[in-house]
Amino acid sequence: MMNNEELKEFRLMLDLSSKEAADLTYLTRQQIFNVENGKSNKKSTMYLMELCYKKYLEDNKNEVKERINKRNNLYSRLEES
């Protein structure tokens, strides 16, 4: 199971806001925040987040890949400047 930091990184990699993550997982934004910032280590909540994020990735793989590629291209252009 992912830890709180990995869950936050996963959400950001998926380019989901905390509101979108909350809607996806049927949790509140406060619960997402608390888990990601280590204020809550409730295993069932963390497992739910991980499962929902993985399902989102599976269902939106091409879109997520495209966003990651765009972000990487932007970083590359910024480094070249």
Secondary structure in CASP SS format (residue, H / E / C, confidence):
PFRMAT SS
TARGET T0000
AUTHOR 0000-0000-0000
METHOD secondary structure of the structure
MODEL  1
M C 1.00
M C 1.00
N C 1.00
N H 1.00
E H 1.00
E H 1.00
L H 1.00
K H 1.00
E H 1.00
F H 1.00
R H 1.00
L H 1.00
M H 1.00
L C 1.00
D C 1.00
L C 1.00
S C 1.00
S H 1.00
K H 1.00
E H 1.00
A H 1.00
A H 1.00
D H 1.00
L H 1.00
T H 1.00
Y C 1.00
L C 1.00
T C 1.00
R H 1.00
Q H 1.00
Q H 1.00
I H 1.00
F H 1.00
N H 1.00
V H 1.00
E H 1.00
N C 1.00
G C 1.00
K C 1.00
S C 1.00
N C 1.00
K C 1.00
K H 1.00
S H 1.00
T H 1.00
M H 1.00
Y H 1.00
L H 1.00
M H 1.00
E H 1.00
L H 1.00
C H 1.00
Y H 1.00
K H 1.00
K H 1.00
Y H 1.00
L H 1.00
E H 1.00
D H 1.00
N C 1.00
K H 1.00
N H 1.00
E H 1.00
V H 1.00
K H 1.00
E H 1.00
R H 1.00
I H 1.00
N H 1.00
K H 1.00
R H 1.00
N H 1.00
N H 1.00
L H 1.00
Y H 1.00
S H 1.00
R H 1.00
L H 1.00
E H 1.00
E H 1.00
S C 1.00
END
